[in-house]
Every structure is written in structure tokens, then in C-alpha cells.
């Protein structure tokens, strides 16, 4: 009855992972644990890069904002999914869904933008070290971060405007655990769908240009690194660049696979795993990846956990 009546309701039905009550409780518990882990990891990064005088370089300033974006992105989708699983109802109101669309697309773009800025920072540090402090001055860093956060509202606004302008000709059933844009566009009338395709095409072109910028940065970085006579110098560059490159590769590759995949009325387990990875696991893994080979970050984490005073 609920599924039949969803066509007459203003909201949407999120199908999630299972109709089985025990599996819904298990899903809620697993998502709660992952959310707490992700929130704790990103909060630790935000705290130590704010308080530790040794972590005030531009790289850590950008990392702090990446963690802020990760924490925000997690908070947009996961708590709502936990609540739906505990209640045994996948219903989400139209307003809640639009808010999810706006903030999820905004924070996703913010991550692409900040990762692009971080790759440029690594390029300047590796290829133009003598000019690094001039190019990456505190004013430049603040300006770059301000642009990242302000530009995040653009994709959110575009997608919200798109969804507001379309008519839904099918049952408002979303085969996902959150209001995913491709799934919402799939419910629209055939002609209205073209508007969403245009917005998606524009955003894809912008993301692709960021990807090209990141690739060019790393081409220059690696060409410079391999000419370094000192093994210690190469090791230092790799310790700061490889984590960033891994994060970029994971985020863009999994996100591309998830969004370039044709939407289906009966998504496979692989489809759900892809969506979980780029919405949930990626923000959780980022703090771990950045901390693995960075001794300064690990030292800051130890100081925080052991309640040791941060000193320069």
C-alpha cells in the first residue's frame, strides 16, 4: 500500500538495501559504526591541523578543509539512512530530499576543487621550491579555500533548479539509500530528463578539466622527482604526494564508475557497493591514507590522543 501511494505523496521512497527487518537493523548498526569512525578520524585531522604549530603549512591547511568536506558529506547521507533503517521506513520528504541533493553535490564538488588545489600546492612545493612561500602565501591559501567553498554552491543550485523544473512521471521510488541525482532524474518525464543531462554534462566537463589539471601537476612532479640526485629528497616528496594521489584516484575513479553506470530499476550488489564506497568509505579512508606515511601528522595524532601539549 505504501509503495502504491508513493506516487500521490510529495516525498520519495528510498529502497535502501533490504526489506528484511534484521538486515535493516544490521545496516543501521554498520552505518552507525562507520559514521562514528569517519567523524572521529576527520575531527582528529581538523583538530590537530588547527592546534599543532608544526601543522600550519599550506598542505595541512588544505587537508583540514578536505576533512571538513568529508565530515560534512558523511553527515548529509548516513544519519538519514540510519534513521530510515531503524524506523523500517524508507520515506523521505521532498524538502529533505532536495536538501540532500544540494549539500551532497555541493560537498562532492568541494572535494574535487580542494583536491585540485592540493595538487597545485604539491606541484609548487616540488617543482618551484624557491618560490613556494611567495606563491602559496597565507593570503593565496585563504583565497583558494574561499573560492572552493563558495563555488560548492553552484552544482547544488544547478541540480536543485533542475529537479524543481522536472515532472515526475513514474512512482517516486529511489533505488538507493539516499537521494541520488541519477536515480531522481530517471523518474522524470522523457523531455524533462534532457535538462538534467545538460547540467550533468556541464559538471562533468568542469570535473574533467580539474582532473586534467591534477594529471598535469603530477606529470611535472614526477619528472622533477626522478631528476633529484638525493634519495632522501625523493622519499620526502613521495611521502606527501602519494597519499594525495591515492585519494584523488580513489575518489574520481569510484565516483566516475558510480555515475557513468546506467541507472537500473533493480540495482546489483556492485552498484550499492560503489555508492557506499564514494559516499561512506572514501571520507573514512582519507584521514587514514594521509596519516600512514606522514610522520608529522602521526606525531600530532599521538599528542592529541595522549593529551600532550602542542608545541612548535
C-alpha positions as CSV (number, residue, x, y, z in Angstrom):
1,X,0.0,0.0,0.0
2,X,2.8,2.4,0.9
3,X,4.6,1.7,-2.4
4,X,1.4,2.3,-4.4
5,X,0.6,5.5,-2.6
6,X,4.1,7.0,-3.0
7,X,3.0,8.3,-6.4
8,X,0.5,10.6,-4.7
9,X,2.9,11.7,-1.9
10,X,5.2,14.7,-2.1
11,X,8.2,12.7,-1.0
12,X,10.2,9.7,-2.2
13,X,10.7,6.1,-1.1
14,X,14.3,5.2,-0.6
15,X,14.6,1.4,-1.2
16,X,17.9,1.0,0.6
17,X,19.4,-2.4,0.9
18,X,16.7,-4.8,2.2
19,X,13.1,-5.2,3.3
20,X,14.2,-7.7,6.0
21,X,13.9,-6.2,9.5
22,X,17.0,-7.9,10.8
23,X,19.1,-6.8,7.9
24,X,17.8,-3.2,8.3
25,X,19.0,-3.2,11.9
26,X,22.3,-4.6,10.9
27,X,22.6,-2.0,8.2
28,X,21.8,0.8,10.8
29,X,24.5,-0.6,13.2
30,X,27.2,-0.9,10.5
31,X,26.4,2.6,9.2
32,X,26.5,4.0,12.7
33,X,29.9,2.5,13.4
34,X,31.3,3.7,10.1
35,X,29.9,7.2,10.6
36,X,31.4,7.4,14.1
37,X,34.8,6.2,12.8
38,X,34.7,8.7,9.9
39,X,33.6,11.5,12.1
40,X,36.3,10.7,14.7
41,X,39.1,10.4,12.0
42,X,38.2,13.7,10.3
43,X,37.6,15.5,13.6
44,X,41.1,14.5,14.7
45,X,42.6,15.8,11.5
46,X,40.7,19.1,11.8
47,X,41.8,19.4,15.5
48,X,45.5,18.7,15.1
49,X,45.9,20.9,11.9
50,X,44.3,23.7,13.9
51,X,46.2,23.4,17.2
52,X,49.6,22.0,16.3
53,X,52.1,24.7,15.3
54,X,54.0,22.1,13.2
55,X,51.0,21.5,11.0
56,X,50.4,25.1,9.8
57,X,51.9,24.6,6.3
58,X,49.5,25.2,3.3
59,X,49.3,21.4,2.7
60,X,47.8,20.9,6.2
61,X,45.6,23.9,5.8
62,X,44.0,22.4,2.7
63,X,43.9,18.9,4.4
64,X,41.9,20.5,7.2
65,X,39.3,21.7,4.7
66,X,39.2,18.4,2.9
67,X,38.4,16.8,6.3
68,X,35.7,19.4,6.9
69,X,34.2,18.5,3.5
70,X,34.4,14.8,4.2
71,X,32.8,15.1,7.6
72,X,30.0,17.3,6.1
73,X,29.4,14.9,3.2
74,X,29.1,11.9,5.6
75,X,26.6,13.9,7.7
76,X,24.4,14.5,4.7
77,X,23.6,10.9,3.8
78,X,24.5,8.5,6.6
79,X,22.4,9.7,9.6
80,X,19.2,9.8,7.4
81,X,19.9,6.3,6.2
82,X,20.4,5.1,9.8
83,X,17.1,6.7,10.8
84,X,15.2,5.2,7.9
85,X,16.6,1.7,8.7
86,X,15.7,1.9,12.4
87,X,12.2,3.1,11.6
88,X,11.8,0.5,8.9
89,X,10.6,3.1,6.5
90,X,12.4,4.5,3.5
91,X,10.2,7.6,3.2
92,X,11.9,10.9,2.8
93,X,10.1,14.2,2.4
94,X,10.6,16.3,-0.7
95,X,12.3,19.1,1.2
96,X,14.7,16.6,2.9
97,X,15.5,15.1,-0.4
98,X,16.2,18.4,-2.0
99,X,18.5,19.4,0.9
100,X,20.4,16.1,0.5
101,X,20.8,16.7,-3.3
102,X,22.0,20.3,-2.7
103,X,24.5,19.5,0.1
104,X,25.8,16.2,-1.3
105,X,26.5,17.6,-4.8
106,X,28.0,20.8,-3.2
107,X,30.4,18.9,-0.9
108,X,31.3,16.4,-3.7
109,X,32.3,19.3,-5.9
110,X,34.1,20.9,-3.0
111,X,36.2,17.8,-2.7
112,X,37.1,17.8,-6.4
113,X,38.0,21.5,-6.1
114,X,40.1,21.2,-2.9
115,X,41.9,18.1,-4.3
116,X,42.8,20.2,-7.4
117,X,44.1,23.0,-5.2
118,X,46.2,20.4,-3.2
119,X,47.7,19.0,-6.3
120,X,48.8,22.5,-7.4
121,X,50.2,23.0,-3.9
122,X,52.3,19.8,-4.3
123,X,53.4,21.0,-7.8
124,X,54.7,24.3,-6.5
125,X,56.4,22.6,-3.5
126,X,58.2,20.0,-5.7
127,X,58.9,22.0,-8.9
128,X,59.2,25.6,-7.6
129,X,60.5,25.2,-4.0
130,X,62.4,28.5,-4.0
131,X,59.2,30.4,-4.8
132,X,56.8,28.3,-2.7
133,X,56.4,30.7,0.2
134,X,55.6,33.6,-2.2
135,X,53.2,31.7,-4.4
136,X,51.4,29.8,-1.6
137,X,51.2,32.7,0.8
138,X,48.6,32.7,3.6
139,X,46.5,35.2,1.6
140,X,46.6,33.0,-1.5
141,X,45.6,29.9,0.5
142,X,42.7,31.7,2.2
143,X,41.5,32.9,-1.2
144,X,41.7,29.4,-2.7
145,X,39.7,27.9,0.1
146,X,37.1,30.7,0.0
147,X,36.7,30.0,-3.8
148,X,36.3,26.3,-3.1
149,X,33.6,26.8,-0.5
150,X,31.7,29.5,-2.5
151,X,31.9,27.5,-5.7
152,X,30.4,24.5,-4.0
153,X,27.0,26.2,-4.1
154,X,27.0,26.2,-7.9
155,X,26.4,22.5,-8.6
156,X,24.0,22.2,-5.7
157,X,21.9,25.2,-7.0
158,X,22.0,23.8,-10.6
159,X,20.8,20.4,-9.6
160,X,18.1,21.8,-7.3
161,X,16.9,24.1,-10.1
162,X,16.8,21.1,-12.5
163,X,14.9,18.8,-10.1
164,X,12.4,21.6,-9.3
165,X,11.7,22.1,-13.0
166,X,11.1,18.5,-14.0
167,X,7.8,16.5,-13.7
168,X,7.9,13.0,-12.2
169,X,6.0,10.5,-14.4
170,X,6.9,7.4,-12.5
171,X,6.5,6.1,-9.0
172,X,8.7,8.1,-6.7
173,X,10.8,5.1,-5.8
174,X,14.6,5.7,-5.5
175,X,16.7,2.6,-5.7
176,X,19.4,4.0,-3.4
177,X,19.9,4.7,0.3
178,X,19.9,8.5,-0.3
179,X,18.5,10.9,-2.8
180,X,20.9,10.2,-5.7
181,X,20.7,12.6,-8.6
182,X,20.8,10.0,-11.4
183,X,18.0,8.0,-9.7
184,X,15.8,11.1,-9.3
185,X,16.3,12.1,-13.0
186,X,15.3,8.6,-14.0
187,X,11.9,9.2,-12.6
188,X,11.3,12.3,-14.7
189,X,9.4,12.6,-18.0
190,X,11.4,11.9,-21.1
191,X,11.7,15.5,-22.3
192,X,12.5,16.9,-18.8
193,X,15.3,14.4,-18.4
194,X,17.3,16.3,-21.1
195,X,17.6,19.3,-18.7
196,X,19.4,17.0,-16.1
197,X,21.6,15.6,-18.8
198,X,22.7,19.1,-19.7
199,X,23.6,20.0,-16.1
200,X,25.4,16.7,-15.7
201,X,27.3,17.3,-18.9
202,X,28.4,20.7,-17.8
203,X,29.6,19.5,-14.4
204,X,31.3,16.5,-15.9
205,X,33.3,18.9,-18.2
206,X,34.3,21.0,-15.2
207,X,35.4,17.9,-13.2
208,X,37.3,16.6,-16.2
209,X,39.2,19.9,-16.5
210,X,40.1,19.6,-12.8
211,X,41.3,16.0,-13.5
212,X,43.5,17.2,-16.4
213,X,45.0,19.9,-14.1
214,X,45.8,17.2,-11.4
215,X,47.3,14.9,-14.1
216,X,49.5,17.7,-15.5
217,X,50.6,18.7,-11.9
218,X,51.7,15.1,-11.2
219,X,53.4,14.7,-14.6
220,X,55.6,17.7,-13.7
221,X,56.1,16.5,-10.1
222,X,57.3,13.0,-11.1
223,X,59.5,14.4,-13.9
224,X,61.2,16.7,-11.3
225,X,61.4,13.9,-8.6
226,X,63.1,11.4,-10.9
227,X,65.8,14.0,-11.7
228,X,66.6,14.5,-8.0
229,X,70.1,13.2,-7.1
230,X,69.1,12.7,-3.4
231,X,67.1,9.6,-2.4
232,X,66.1,11.4,0.7
233,X,64.6,14.2,-1.3
234,X,62.6,11.8,-3.5
235,X,61.3,10.0,-0.4
236,X,60.2,13.2,1.2
237,X,58.3,14.2,-2.0
238,X,56.7,10.8,-2.3
239,X,55.6,10.8,1.4
240,X,53.5,13.9,0.8
241,X,52.4,13.3,-2.9
242,X,51.5,9.6,-3.0
243,X,48.7,9.8,-0.3
244,X,47.1,12.7,-2.2
245,X,47.4,10.9,-5.5
246,X,45.8,7.8,-3.9
247,X,42.9,9.8,-2.5
248,X,42.3,11.6,-5.9
249,X,42.5,8.2,-7.8
250,X,40.0,6.5,-5.4
251,X,37.6,9.4,-5.3
252,X,37.5,10.2,-9.0
253,X,37.6,6.6,-10.2
254,X,34.9,5.2,-7.9
255,X,32.7,8.3,-8.4
256,X,33.0,8.1,-12.2
257,X,32.1,4.4,-12.2
258,X,29.1,5.1,-10.0
259,X,27.8,8.0,-12.1
260,X,28.6,6.7,-15.5
261,X,26.9,3.4,-14.8
262,X,23.4,3.3,-16.3
263,X,20.7,3.6,-13.6
264,X,18.6,0.4,-13.1
265,X,15.2,-0.5,-11.6
266,X,16.9,-3.4,-9.9
267,X,20.5,-2.3,-8.9
268,X,23.0,-5.0,-8.3
269,X,25.2,-5.5,-5.2
270,X,28.1,-4.0,-7.1
271,X,26.0,-0.8,-7.7
272,X,25.3,-0.5,-4.0
273,X,28.9,-1.2,-3.1
274,X,30.1,1.6,-5.4
275,X,27.7,4.1,-3.9
276,X,28.8,3.1,-0.4
277,X,32.4,3.5,-1.3
278,X,32.2,7.0,-2.7
279,X,29.6,8.3,-0.1
280,X,30.8,6.5,3.1
281,X,34.1,4.7,2.8
282,X,36.0,7.4,0.9
283,X,35.6,10.1,3.6
284,X,36.6,7.5,6.3
285,X,39.7,6.3,4.5
286,X,41.1,9.8,3.6
287,X,42.4,10.6,7.2
288,X,44.0,7.1,7.3
289,X,45.6,7.4,3.9
290,X,47.1,10.8,4.7
291,X,48.4,9.8,8.1
292,X,50.1,6.5,7.1
293,X,53.3,7.9,5.7
294,X,53.3,11.4,7.3
295,X,55.3,11.4,10.5
296,X,54.3,15.0,11.4
297,X,50.6,14.1,11.2
298,X,51.2,10.9,13.2
299,X,53.0,12.9,15.8
300,X,50.1,15.3,16.0
301,X,47.7,12.5,16.5
302,X,49.8,11.0,19.3
303,X,49.9,14.4,21.0
304,X,46.2,14.7,20.8
305,X,45.4,11.2,22.0
306,X,47.9,11.4,24.8
307,X,46.7,14.9,25.8
308,X,50.2,16.2,25.3
309,X,50.6,20.0,24.8
310,X,51.1,21.1,21.2
311,X,54.4,23.0,20.9
312,X,56.3,24.4,17.9
